[in-house]
Amino acid sequence: MATQRPDPLTLEVVELIGTVVARYHAEYERAAADHTLTGAQARVLGLLSMEPTPMRRMAQKLKCEPSNVTGIVDRLEARGLVERRPDPSDRRVKLAAATQEGRSTARRLRESLDFAREPLAQLTEVERTVLRDLLRRMLGEATAEPPCAAGS
């Protein structure tokens, strides 16, 4: 059975999506470095600034091994950006949580990301809504999070 070749429009859309992703990652890495963080550390800190999370769930969200998350959290904890605390609903489980300094750093990091914000600001609210809905449809409503880098 022969595979059907993608049409030129599909190929162009795939290339454009790849370019957007590459630019976003490059800016994210630069912004993280400006805060003396690796990209993986910045992603973990960003997630933990939203809510305290068990390490295993963090690894699932980032699609990486729990040992990688443990190493990242260790380094963030050594800098005073993250702390471990017991889960109030199950004292056997440890939650990783951003400290006040960690939440502040995560906020500054988010605010420094201009790549997506500036081009999206050129679109109308209706266009941004359509783009969001199309992306959600492409992802099957799944949450797309970048995998974490080993040893980061």
Residue frames as a rotation matrix with the C-alpha (Angstrom) as fourth column:
MET 1
0.585 0.811 0.000 0.00
0.811 -0.585 0.000 0.00
0.000 0.000 -1.000 0.00
ALA 2
-0.330 -0.719 0.611 1.55
0.712 -0.615 -0.339 3.31
0.620 0.323 0.715 -1.09
THR 3
-0.149 0.220 -0.964 1.62
0.815 -0.525 -0.246 6.18
-0.560 -0.822 -0.101 1.33
GLN 4
0.614 0.464 0.639 0.07
0.740 -0.621 -0.259 9.38
0.276 0.631 -0.725 0.15
ARG 5
-0.544 -0.835 0.076 2.44
0.782 -0.539 -0.313 12.33
0.303 -0.111 0.947 -0.09
PRO 6
-0.029 0.520 -0.854 1.37
0.691 -0.607 -0.393 15.42
-0.722 -0.601 -0.341 1.86
ASP 7
0.593 0.310 0.743 0.10
0.765 -0.504 -0.401 18.27
0.250 0.806 -0.536 -0.26
PRO 8
-0.305 -0.806 0.507 2.22
0.579 -0.580 -0.573 21.46
0.756 0.119 0.643 -0.54
LEU 9
0.199 0.441 0.875 -0.04
-0.426 -0.766 0.482 23.39
0.883 -0.469 0.035 1.86
THR 10
0.977 0.148 -0.153 0.31
0.049 0.546 0.837 20.71
0.207 -0.825 0.526 4.56
LEU 11
0.262 -0.957 -0.122 4.09
0.910 0.287 -0.298 20.69
0.321 -0.033 0.947 4.08
GLU 12
-0.291 -0.341 0.894 4.21
0.153 -0.939 -0.309 24.49
0.944 0.046 0.325 4.43
VAL 13
0.606 0.580 0.544 2.07
-0.473 -0.286 0.833 24.40
0.639 -0.762 0.101 7.61
VAL 14
0.858 -0.346 -0.380 4.34
0.499 0.735 0.458 21.72
0.121 -0.583 0.804 9.10
GLU 15
-0.129 -0.952 0.277 7.42
0.809 -0.263 -0.526 23.82
0.574 0.156 0.804 8.30
LEU 16
-0.089 0.168 0.982 5.82
-0.233 -0.962 0.143 26.94
0.968 -0.216 0.125 9.84
ILE 17
0.908 0.409 0.090 4.87
-0.202 0.241 0.949 25.05
0.366 -0.880 0.302 13.00
GLY 18
0.533 -0.787 -0.311 8.44
0.826 0.563 -0.010 23.76
0.183 -0.252 0.950 13.24
THR 19
-0.308 -0.644 0.701 9.80
0.463 -0.745 -0.481 27.29
0.831 0.176 0.527 12.87
VAL 20
0.352 0.524 0.776 7.48
-0.470 -0.618 0.630 28.63
0.809 -0.586 0.029 15.59
VAL 21
0.972 0.015 -0.235 8.47
0.173 0.633 0.755 25.81
0.161 -0.774 0.612 17.96
ALA 22
0.174 -0.984 -0.039 12.20
0.911 0.176 -0.374 26.32
0.375 0.029 0.927 17.29
ARG 23
-0.280 -0.247 0.928 11.95
0.065 -0.969 -0.239 30.07
0.958 -0.006 0.287 17.90
TYR 24
0.676 0.593 0.437 9.92
-0.420 -0.177 0.890 29.57
0.606 -0.785 0.129 21.07
HIS 25
0.841 -0.387 -0.378 12.42
0.533 0.716 0.452 27.06
0.096 -0.581 0.808 22.46
ALA 26
-0.130 -0.935 0.331 15.38
0.767 -0.307 -0.564 29.29
0.628 0.180 0.757 21.59
GLU 27
-0.111 0.138 0.984 13.79
-0.318 -0.943 0.097 32.28
0.942 -0.302 0.149 23.36
TYR 28
0.880 0.473 0.047 12.74
-0.218 0.315 0.924 30.13
0.422 -0.823 0.380 26.32
GLU 29
0.507 -0.778 -0.371 16.31
0.828 0.560 -0.041 28.82
0.240 -0.286 0.928 26.72
ARG 30
-0.375 -0.638 0.673 17.69
0.415 -0.764 -0.494 32.41
0.829 0.094 0.551 26.53
ALA 31
0.254 0.556 0.792 15.15
-0.509 -0.619 0.598 33.64
0.822 -0.555 0.126 29.08
ALA 32
0.945 0.047 -0.325 15.97
0.210 0.674 0.708 30.72
0.252 -0.737 0.627 31.38
ALA 33
0.101 -0.992 -0.082 19.71
0.896 0.126 -0.425 31.43
0.431 -0.031 0.902 31.04
ASP 34
-0.196 -0.106 0.975 19.07
-0.055 -0.991 -0.119 35.08
0.979 -0.077 0.188 31.94
HIS 35
0.583 0.453 0.674 17.74
-0.715 -0.108 0.691 33.72
0.386 -0.885 0.261 35.26
THR 36
-0.446 -0.883 0.146 20.67
-0.883 0.407 -0.234 31.27
0.147 -0.233 -0.961 35.54
LEU 37
0.121 0.556 0.823 18.39
-0.464 0.764 -0.448 28.31
-0.878 -0.327 0.350 34.88
THR 38
-0.958 -0.220 0.186 18.38
0.039 0.541 0.840 25.55
-0.285 0.812 -0.509 32.30
GLY 39
-0.566 0.792 -0.229 15.28
-0.622 -0.228 0.749 25.22
0.541 0.567 0.622 30.15
ALA 40
-0.188 0.481 -0.856 14.21
0.354 0.846 0.398 22.12
0.916 -0.229 -0.329 32.09
GLN 41
-0.711 -0.100 -0.696 14.68
0.701 -0.166 -0.693 23.91
-0.046 -0.981 0.188 35.42
ALA 42
-0.910 0.393 -0.131 12.60
-0.399 -0.917 0.017 26.84
-0.114 0.068 0.991 34.16
ARG 43
-0.343 0.820 -0.457 9.80
-0.371 0.329 0.868 24.50
0.863 0.467 0.191 33.01
VAL 44
-0.277 0.200 -0.940 9.74
0.738 0.671 -0.074 22.71
0.616 -0.714 -0.334 36.37
LEU 45
-0.868 -0.087 -0.489 9.79
0.416 -0.666 -0.619 26.01
-0.272 -0.741 0.614 38.27
GLY 46
-0.789 0.609 -0.086 6.99
-0.551 -0.639 0.537 27.36
0.272 0.470 0.840 36.07
LEU 47
-0.143 0.751 -0.644 4.81
0.026 0.653 0.756 24.33
0.989 0.092 -0.113 36.76
LEU 48
-0.325 -0.036 -0.945 5.55
0.881 0.351 -0.316 24.36
0.343 -0.936 -0.082 40.48
SER 49
-0.997 -0.017 -0.071 4.75
0.040 -0.940 -0.340 28.07
-0.061 -0.342 0.938 40.68
MET 50
-0.416 0.906 -0.078 1.18
-0.501 -0.157 0.851 27.18
0.758 0.394 0.519 39.68
GLU 51
0.692 0.632 0.349 0.68
-0.655 0.347 0.671 24.49
0.302 -0.693 0.655 42.32
PRO 52
-0.256 -0.733 0.630 2.67
-0.867 0.463 0.185 22.16
-0.427 -0.498 -0.754 44.57
THR 53
0.597 0.409 -0.690 3.02
-0.740 0.614 -0.276 18.81
0.311 0.675 0.669 42.81
PRO 54
0.648 -0.391 0.653 4.24
-0.144 0.780 0.610 15.32
-0.748 -0.489 0.449 43.70
MET 55
-0.297 -0.893 -0.338 7.47
-0.610 -0.095 0.787 14.42
-0.735 0.440 -0.516 41.89
ARG 56
-0.616 0.079 0.784 5.91
0.431 0.867 0.251 11.44
-0.660 0.492 -0.568 40.11
ARG 57
0.489 0.859 0.153 3.11
0.661 -0.250 -0.708 13.61
-0.570 0.447 -0.690 38.68
MET 58
0.461 -0.425 -0.779 5.67
-0.478 -0.859 0.185 16.23
-0.748 0.287 -0.599 37.63
ALA 59
-0.645 -0.732 0.221 7.61
-0.258 0.481 0.838 13.52
-0.719 0.483 -0.499 35.74
GLN 60
-0.224 0.654 0.723 4.39
0.787 0.559 -0.261 12.42
-0.575 0.510 -0.640 34.02
LYS 61
0.730 0.514 -0.450 3.57
0.221 -0.801 -0.557 16.00
-0.646 0.307 -0.698 32.99
LEU 62
0.293 -0.730 -0.617 7.08
-0.750 -0.576 0.325 16.51
-0.593 0.368 -0.717 31.61
LYS 63
0.966 0.150 -0.210 7.20
-0.247 0.774 -0.584 13.03
0.075 0.616 0.784 30.07
CYS 64
0.040 -0.988 -0.147 10.51
-0.568 0.099 -0.817 12.11
0.822 0.116 -0.558 31.68
GLU 65
-0.046 -0.167 -0.985 11.94
0.514 0.842 -0.166 9.84
0.857 -0.514 0.047 34.35
PRO 66
0.906 0.417 -0.079 11.23
0.254 -0.385 0.887 10.70
0.339 -0.824 -0.454 38.00
SER 67
0.318 -0.862 -0.395 14.98
0.859 0.086 0.504 10.63
-0.400 -0.500 0.768 38.67
ASN 68
-0.427 -0.422 0.800 15.42
0.757 -0.650 0.061 13.52
0.494 0.632 0.597 36.22
VAL 69
0.413 0.667 0.620 12.78
0.121 -0.715 0.688 15.55
0.903 -0.210 -0.376 38.05
THR 70
0.834 -0.153 -0.530 14.42
0.549 0.142 0.824 14.73
-0.051 -0.978 0.202 41.38
GLY 71
-0.179 -0.983 0.025 17.76
0.969 -0.172 0.175 16.10
-0.168 0.056 0.984 40.12
ILE 72
-0.329 0.140 0.934 16.13
0.449 -0.847 0.285 19.25
0.831 0.513 0.216 38.75
VAL 73
0.735 0.657 0.167 14.20
0.122 -0.371 0.921 19.84
0.667 -0.657 -0.353 42.00
ASP 74
0.487 -0.648 -0.586 17.41
0.855 0.215 0.472 19.22
-0.180 -0.730 0.659 44.00
ARG 75
-0.532 -0.758 0.376 19.17
0.827 -0.560 0.043 22.00
0.178 0.334 0.925 42.08
LEU 76
-0.080 0.592 0.802 16.20
0.143 -0.790 0.597 24.39
0.986 0.163 -0.021 42.38
GLU 77
0.840 0.379 -0.387 15.92
0.392 0.070 0.918 23.62
0.375 -0.923 -0.090 46.09
ALA 78
0.054 -0.915 -0.399 19.64
0.989 -0.007 0.149 24.35
-0.139 -0.403 0.905 46.60
ARG 79
-0.725 -0.293 0.623 18.98
0.481 -0.864 0.153 27.81
0.493 0.410 0.767 45.14
GLY 80
-0.812 0.440 -0.384 16.01
0.221 -0.377 -0.900 28.44
-0.540 -0.815 0.209 47.42
LEU 81
-0.749 0.532 -0.396 13.51
-0.652 -0.483 0.584 28.44
0.120 0.696 0.708 44.54
VAL 82
0.153 0.748 -0.646 11.72
-0.407 0.643 0.648 25.20
0.900 0.164 0.403 45.47
GLU 83
-0.547 -0.270 0.792 11.00
-0.834 0.251 -0.491 23.33
-0.067 -0.929 -0.363 48.68
ARG 84
-0.527 0.404 -0.748 9.74
0.064 0.896 0.440 19.86
0.848 0.184 -0.498 49.50
ARG 85
-0.620 0.398 0.676 6.84
-0.784 -0.281 -0.553 19.51
-0.031 -0.873 0.486 51.90
PRO 86
-0.867 0.354 0.351 4.48
0.256 0.920 -0.296 16.74
-0.428 -0.166 -0.888 53.02
ASP 87
-0.663 0.743 0.089 1.22
-0.039 -0.152 0.988 16.37
0.748 0.651 0.130 51.11
PRO 88
-0.661 0.420 0.622 -1.55
-0.749 -0.316 -0.583 17.36
-0.048 -0.851 0.523 53.57
SER 89
0.411 0.897 -0.162 -3.82
-0.907 0.421 0.034 14.63
0.098 0.133 0.986 52.15
ASP 90
0.934 -0.207 -0.293 -1.15
0.207 0.978 -0.032 11.88
0.293 -0.030 0.956 52.35
ARG 91
0.772 -0.621 0.131 1.80
-0.551 -0.552 0.626 12.58
-0.316 -0.556 -0.769 54.63
ARG 92
0.354 -0.657 0.665 3.80
0.383 0.751 0.538 9.76
-0.853 0.064 0.518 52.97
VAL 93
0.416 -0.118 0.902 3.92
0.899 -0.097 -0.427 11.79
0.138 0.988 0.066 49.74
LYS 94
-0.281 -0.569 -0.773 6.31
0.531 -0.763 0.369 14.72
-0.800 -0.306 0.517 49.29
LEU 95
0.788 0.499 0.361 5.20
0.596 -0.468 -0.653 17.70
-0.157 0.729 -0.666 47.24
ALA 96
-0.545 -0.833 0.091 7.61
0.827 -0.518 0.219 19.98
-0.135 0.195 0.971 45.43
ALA 97
0.644 0.763 -0.057 6.49
0.756 -0.646 -0.108 23.60
-0.119 0.027 -0.992 45.70
ALA 98
-0.040 -0.614 0.788 7.91
0.543 -0.676 -0.499 26.91
0.839 0.408 0.360 44.54
THR 99
-0.308 -0.137 -0.942 9.04
0.890 -0.391 -0.234 29.21
-0.336 -0.910 0.242 47.34
GLN 100
0.646 0.502 -0.574 8.12
0.328 -0.863 -0.385 32.89
-0.689 0.060 -0.722 47.27
GLU 101
-0.109 -0.785 -0.610 11.43
-0.503 -0.486 0.715 33.59
-0.857 0.385 -0.342 45.49
GLY 102
-0.777 -0.142 0.613 10.67
0.334 0.733 0.593 30.74
-0.533 0.666 -0.522 43.08
ARG 103
0.228 0.934 0.275 7.23
0.872 -0.070 -0.484 32.14
-0.433 0.350 -0.831 42.24
SER 104
0.579 -0.087 -0.810 8.76
-0.132 -0.991 0.012 35.57
-0.804 0.100 -0.586 41.73
THR 105
-0.537 -0.835 -0.121 11.45
-0.346 0.087 0.934 34.14
-0.769 0.543 -0.336 39.43
ALA 106
-0.537 0.414 0.735 8.85
0.724 0.674 0.149 32.15
-0.433 0.612 -0.661 37.46
ARG 107
0.572 0.780 -0.255 6.73
0.565 -0.599 -0.567 35.31
-0.595 0.180 -0.783 37.04
ARG 108
0.252 -0.567 -0.785 9.72
-0.475 -0.779 0.410 37.33
-0.843 0.270 -0.465 35.80
LEU 109
-0.749 -0.517 0.414 10.64
0.035 0.594 0.804 34.52
-0.662 0.616 -0.427 33.43
ARG 110
-0.083 0.815 0.573 7.10
0.901 0.307 -0.307 34.38
-0.426 0.490 -0.760 31.97
GLU 111
0.706 0.394 -0.588 7.02
0.226 -0.913 -0.341 38.17
-0.671 0.108 -0.734 31.60
SER 112
-0.094 -0.847 -0.524 10.32
-0.467 -0.427 0.775 38.13
-0.879 0.318 -0.355 29.70
LEU 113
-0.551 -0.054 0.833 9.00
0.548 0.729 0.410 35.80
-0.629 0.683 -0.371 26.97
ASP 114
-0.217 0.430 -0.876 8.11
-0.448 -0.841 -0.302 38.15
-0.867 0.327 0.375 24.15
PHE 115
-0.958 -0.274 -0.086 8.32
-0.185 0.359 0.915 35.80
-0.220 0.892 -0.394 21.17
ALA 116
-0.605 0.784 0.139 4.78
0.785 0.557 0.273 34.46
0.136 0.274 -0.952 21.38
ARG 117
-0.037 0.645 -0.763 3.23
0.684 -0.541 -0.490 37.52
-0.729 -0.540 -0.421 22.98
GLU 118
-0.452 -0.197 -0.870 4.33
-0.272 -0.898 0.345 40.04
-0.849 0.393 0.353 20.32
PRO 119
-0.973 0.118 -0.198 3.29
-0.171 0.209 0.963 38.09
0.155 0.971 -0.183 17.18
LEU 120
-0.514 0.836 -0.190 0.04
0.849 0.528 0.027 36.98
0.123 -0.147 -0.981 18.83
ALA 121
-0.269 0.392 -0.880 -0.76
0.399 -0.786 -0.472 40.59
-0.876 -0.479 0.055 19.71
GLN 122
-0.835 -0.079 -0.544 -0.87
-0.421 -0.545 0.725 41.29
-0.354 0.835 0.422 15.97
LEU 123
-0.764 0.627 -0.151 -3.81
0.364 0.613 0.701 38.90
0.533 0.480 -0.697 15.65
THR 124
-0.236 0.778 0.583 -7.33
-0.701 -0.552 0.452 39.89
0.673 -0.301 0.675 16.60
GLU 125
-0.445 0.157 0.881 -9.01
-0.773 0.430 -0.467 38.19
-0.452 -0.889 -0.070 19.53
VAL 126
0.682 0.732 0.002 -11.13
-0.599 0.560 -0.573 36.21
-0.420 0.389 0.820 17.06
GLU 127
0.494 -0.573 -0.654 -8.00
-0.547 0.380 -0.746 35.07
0.676 0.726 -0.126 15.17
ARG 128
-0.578 -0.714 0.395 -6.27
-0.748 0.269 -0.607 34.06
0.328 -0.646 -0.689 18.43
THR 129
-0.032 0.666 0.745 -9.38
-0.745 0.481 -0.462 32.13
-0.666 -0.570 0.481 19.48
VAL 130
0.854 0.323 -0.409 -9.51
-0.521 0.553 -0.650 30.31
0.016 0.768 0.640 16.14
LEU 131
0.031 -0.933 -0.358 -5.77
-0.620 0.263 -0.739 29.53
0.784 0.245 -0.570 16.35
ARG 132
-0.567 -0.200 0.799 -6.16
-0.810 0.312 -0.496 28.22
-0.150 -0.929 -0.339 19.92
ASP 133
0.359 0.817 0.451 -9.13
-0.654 0.565 -0.503 26.06
-0.666 -0.115 0.737 18.93
LEU 134
0.756 -0.147 -0.637 -7.33
-0.518 0.460 -0.721 24.67
0.400 0.875 0.272 15.89
LEU 135
-0.346 -0.938 0.006 -4.25
-0.692 0.251 -0.677 23.84
0.634 -0.238 -0.736 17.95
ARG 136
-0.352 0.303 0.886 -6.40
-0.781 0.427 -0.456 22.14
-0.516 -0.852 0.086 20.59
ARG 137
0.732 0.677 -0.074 -8.12
-0.583 0.566 -0.583 20.16
-0.352 0.470 0.809 17.85
MET 138
0.369 -0.691 -0.622 -4.76
-0.591 0.342 -0.731 19.11
0.717 0.637 -0.282 16.37
LEU 139
-0.669 -0.686 0.288 -3.67
-0.619 0.300 -0.726 17.94
0.411 -0.663 -0.625 19.84
GLY 140
-0.221 0.670 -0.708 -6.92
0.274 0.740 0.615 16.11
0.936 -0.058 -0.347 20.52
GLU 141
0.675 0.475 0.565 -7.43
-0.282 -0.541 0.792 18.43
0.681 -0.695 -0.231 23.52
ALA 142
0.567 -0.555 -0.608 -4.28
0.789 0.579 0.207 16.91
0.237 -0.597 0.766 25.06
THR 143
0.894 -0.391 -0.220 -1.93
-0.230 -0.820 0.525 19.11
-0.386 -0.418 -0.822 27.01
ALA 144
0.696 -0.711 0.104 1.29
0.468 0.338 -0.816 19.42
0.545 0.617 0.568 25.06
GLU 145
0.852 -0.518 0.076 4.33
-0.393 -0.538 0.746 19.93
-0.345 -0.665 -0.662 27.27
PRO 146
0.403 -0.771 -0.493 7.89
-0.664 0.125 -0.738 19.64
0.630 0.624 -0.462 26.14
PRO 147
0.768 -0.211 -0.605 9.83
0.444 0.856 0.265 16.64
0.462 -0.472 0.751 27.43
CYS 148
0.860 -0.506 0.061 12.42
-0.402 -0.599 0.693 17.50
-0.314 -0.620 -0.719 30.04
ALA 149
0.417 -0.817 -0.398 16.08
-0.514 0.149 -0.845 17.23
0.750 0.557 -0.357 29.23
ALA 150
0.753 -0.203 -0.626 17.98
0.511 0.780 0.361 14.54
0.415 -0.591 0.692 31.07
GLY 151
0.017 -0.833 -0.553 20.30
1.000 0.024 -0.006 15.82
0.018 -0.552 0.833 33.74
SER 152
-0.176 -0.069 0.982 19.20
0.392 -0.920 0.006 19.43
0.903 0.386 0.189 33.41
